[in-house]
Amino acid sequence: MTADKDKLIPPTFHDVLLARQRLAPYLRPTPVFQSPFLDSTLGFKAYIKCENLQPTGAFKVRGGINLLSQLPAEYRRRGVITASSGNHGQSIAYAGRAFGIPVTVHVPTGTSPLKIRAMENLGAQVVVAGKDYDAAREMAEARAATEGFYYVHSANEPHLIAGVATTALELLETVPELEVLIVPIGAGSGACGAGLVVKTLNPKVQLIGVQAAGAAAVYHSWRTRRLQSIPEVRTFAEGLATRVAFELPFKMLQAYLDDFVLVTDEELKQAIRFLLEMTHMLAEGAGAAATAAALQLREQLAGRHVGIILSGGNMNLERLQAVLQEG
C-alpha cells in the first residue's frame, strides 16, 4: 500500500487494468442502456452506463474493492475509517465485508436513512455527526490519526480512482465509437478515472464534467486553476455535496477535462423524472447529474455518440415521491 505522500500520485492506465482483474471475482460489468426512442427524444445517440445496478447501487464499490483488496495485514486487523454522504461509505463497507476488514464510516446529520441502514447491514459502524460531508470528514481524519485506523480519503486515493475508472473502460469497450462522455463530479474520483481511460484509449473523446450549482467548489477550482472551497453547499444531491476541492482530483481534472458545466437542483430533478420515464431506471440526484447536463447541452451534442454515466440510484421513497410531485 502506498504511503500518504504517494496518495497524490495519479494512477496509471496499467493500474486500471490491474483493478479490473481484482474486481472480476466480485462484480460483473454493468449494462449500457440504449434505445432509438431515447435517441430521437434527445437528438443524439445516448449510451447510459447503469452503475445504479451495482450491488451497492452506485459506481464507487469498484474503488472500495480495489483499495481494500490491497490493504496490508496490519490495517486489516485494525480496520479502516472513512467519511461519506452515503455511496462511498457503502463501497468501503461492502469491500470490508468481502475481505473481513472492520469499517467505521462517519456521515453527516441528514444523511439518507436508507444509506445508513445499507452501511450497517454490510457490517460497518456508522457515526452520525457533523453539519455536512466535510465536517464528518474532518472528524474521521482526526480519529484515524489518534486511533491508528487506515483513513480512506474519498478522493485522494489512487487505488479508488483506478477502481472506478473501470466504469469508463467497460463503456468504451462496449461503445468504441463514443465521441463524448459526461460524468458527474462530487469530489471527482469518477471523473478522474474516466479521464484517465478515455484520454489513454481515444484522446479525441470529449470529457465533460458536471457539478451541482449549489456545490461548485471543484468547478470553480477547475475554472480558476487553483484549489477552491465554498462556505456551504446548497443541493439536495448528497453525492455532489462537497465544500472543498482536493489535490489529486484537481491535478487530474486539469489534465483530462475538456469542459465543465453546472446544473441546478431543478435540472437534477427533471433528469430523475426523465430517466425514470424514458429508461425505467432510478437515479439519485448525483446519479442524474450527467443526464441533466446532456439535456442542457442537447443542441451542442446533436448527432453525436454520447456516453452518460448514471452513477447511482440510492434514493429513498419519500424523496422520490417529492421529486415526482414537483414534476
N, C-alpha and C positions, 0 to 999 in steps of 0.2 A: 504494500500500500504506500502511496506517495506521502511525503512529509507535507506539513502545512504550506511551506513555501512553494512546493510543486503543484499545489492546487490551482495556481494561477497560470499554469502552462496548458495551453489548449490541447485537447486530444487530437489524434491524427485519424485519417481515414482507416488506417490499419487497426486502430483501436475500435473503430465501429465494426469492422469485420470480425474482430475477436468477440465483441459484445454480442453480435448475432449468434455466434456459436454458444456462448454462455446462456443466452435466453432460450435457445431452441428446446431444451428439455422442459421448460416451464410455460412458454407462451407460444401460441400459434399466430401466424400473420393475420392481421385484421383485414376485413374485406374493404374493397373500394366500391362505393355506390356510384352508379352512372345510369342515366335514363334519357331517352330522346325528349320526353316531356319536360324534364328539368332543363335540358339544354335549350329547348325552344323558349322556355319561360325566361331564362337568364340571357340568352343571346350569345352564349359561348358554350363550349364543351366543358362541363364541370365533372371533376372526379373527386368525390368526397371520401377521405380516408377516415374510416369509422373507428376511432380509438375509444369511443364510448362503449364499445363491445369488449373491451379488456375485462379481465376478472375483477378488477377494482373499479371499473367504469371510467378509466382515464389513462392517458398515454404514459404517465410518469412511472408506472410499475416497471417499465422497461429499464429505467435508470436505477431503481431500487434494487432489482435483481442483479444487474451488472455490478453495482458497487458492493453490495453485501456478499456476493459470491467470492470476492477477493479480500475480504476483511481478515487481518491477521488473527491468530488464535487468542492473543491477549485481549483484543477488543471483542471477540466473540463471547468470551467469558464475562467481561464487564458489561457489555451491552452498548447500544448507541442511543443518542438523543438527537432530536431534531425539532424544528418548528414548522408549522404548516397551517394553511387555511382549510386543509382537508385532503386534497388529492395526493400531494407529496407525502403526507403522513401515512395515508393508506398504502402507498407504494413501499415505504420503508417497513411498515407493519407486515405487509404481505411477504416481503423478502425475509424479514426477521423470522416469521413463522416457518418459511421454507428451509432456512438454514439453522434454526434453533438459536437465534440471537435475541436477547432481551431488547425491547424497543420502548423508549419513552418519547411521547410527542407532546410538545407544548402547542396549544391552539388558543387563538384569541376568543374573548367573550363574543357571543353572537355567531360562532361557527355553527354550521348546519348540524342539527342533532343527528341527522341521517349519516353524515360523515363521521361524527364522533362515535356513533354506535358501530359503524363499519370498522373503524380502527380498533375499538375494544374487542369486537368479535374476532379480529385477527390476532389478538393477544397482546396488543400494545397497552401500556399505561398512558392514559391521556390526562394532561394537566390543562385545565381551562383557566387562563389568566392573561391579562393584557388587553388594551383597547383595540389593537389591530395586530396584523401579522408581524410587523416589525417589532412591536413591543414583546410579543411572545418569543420572537427570535432572540432578542437580547437576553431574555430570561434563560432560554435554553443554552445559549453560548456561555453564560455565567456558570450554570450548573456543570457544563462539560469541563470547564476549566478547574473547578473546585472538586468535582467528584470522580474525575477520571474516565468519563464516558468518551466514546468516539463521537464527535459532533459532525453531523451530516448537514452541510450547508445546502440549501435548495438550489443554488446557482453556481457557486464557486467550487464545483466538484467535477473534474474532467470525466470521471467514470459515469456520473449521472448523464452528462451530455452525450458521451459515446453511446450509452444505452438508449436514450430517447432518439438518437439520430437514426436508429434502425427503422423508425417510422417512415422517414423520407426515403430510406434505402428501399424498403418494400414498395413504396409508391412509385418510384422511378423504374423499378424492375417491372412493375405491372403496367405502367404507362410511360414507355420510353419516349413518346412524342410530346411529353409535357413541356409547356412553354413558360408557365407562370406557376409559382407556388405561394400560397397565402398562409401565414402561420400566426397564431395568437402569441402575444408576449405578456407574461406576468413578470417574473424575474428574468426569463429569457432563455432557459436551458433548451426548450424545444426548438426555438428559432435558431439557436446556435448550432444544434445538431443538424437541423435541416440545411442550414447554410454550408456546413462542412461537407455534407453529402452532395448537394446539387452543384456546388462550385467545383467539386472534385470530378464528378461524373459528367456534368454538362454545364460549363460556366455560362452558357447562353440562357439558361433558365433564370427568369426574373424572380427574385425572392422579395416578397412584400410582407412586412411585419404589421401587426395591428394591436393596438392597446386601447383600453378604456380611456375616454377623455377625462374622467374623474380620477384617474390613477396613472398619470402620464410621465412618471419620473424617467423611465427608460427612453421614451420618445424624446423628451427634452434633452437627455444626455446624448442621444444619437445625433440630434439636430445641431447641438452646440459643440459636439466633440469633447465634452468634459462631463465627468460624473455629476449628476444632479440628484437632489432629493426634494420632496414636497412635504408640507406640514401635515397634510391629512389626505386620505383617499375618500372619494365620493362615488362609489359604484356598488351596485348590488352583486356584481360578479366577483365573488371572493377569490377565484383563481387568478384574477388580474389585479388584486388589491394590494399592491406594494408601494411604500412611500420612497424606497431607496433603489438606486441602480447599483449593481455590483460589478467588481473589477473584471472578472473573467468574461461574463457575457458582454460587457461593454467593449472589450477588446475584440471579441469575435464578431459582434454585430457590426462594428465599424468596418471590418474586413469583408463581410458577406452580404449585408443587407443592401438591396437596391432602392427600396422605398419603404416608407413608414407612414401609416395613417392612423387616425384616431376615430373611434366610433362612440356615439352616445349610448347611454343606458337604453333609451327608447329604440335605437337601432339594434342593440343586442336583443331586446325583447321581440322586436319584429323578426329578427333572424331565427329565434327559437320557434316562433309560430310558423315561419316559412319552412323550416326543416321538418317540423312535425307534419305539416300538411303535404309537403312535396316528396319527402323521403320516408316518412313514418319513423324517423329517428328522433330520440330525445337528446337535446343538448342543454347543458347548463349554460350560464352566462358566458364564461370563458370559452366553453366549447363551441358556442355560436359566433365567436368574435370573427373568425376568418370568413364565415358566411356573411356576416354583417358588412365586412369590408368589400366582399365580392359584389354585394348588392349596391353598395355605394359607388363602386368603380365599374359598374357593368358596361357603360359606354366605352371606357378605356379598354376593357377586356374583350370587346365584341369580336367573335370569330376565332378566339384563341383557345388553346387547350390549357385549362386551369385546374390545378390541384388545390383542394381546400381541406385543411386539417380540422376535423371535428374532434377536438382534443379530449372532451369528457362529457358525460351525461348524468352526473350526480346531482340531481335536483329533486328536492322533496315535493310532495303533492301540494302542500299549502302554497309554496312559491309558484309552482306550475299553474295552479288554479288562478293565482293573481295575474300572472303573465297572460293567460288565455282570456281572462275577463277584460283586461286592459285593451285587448285587440278587438 
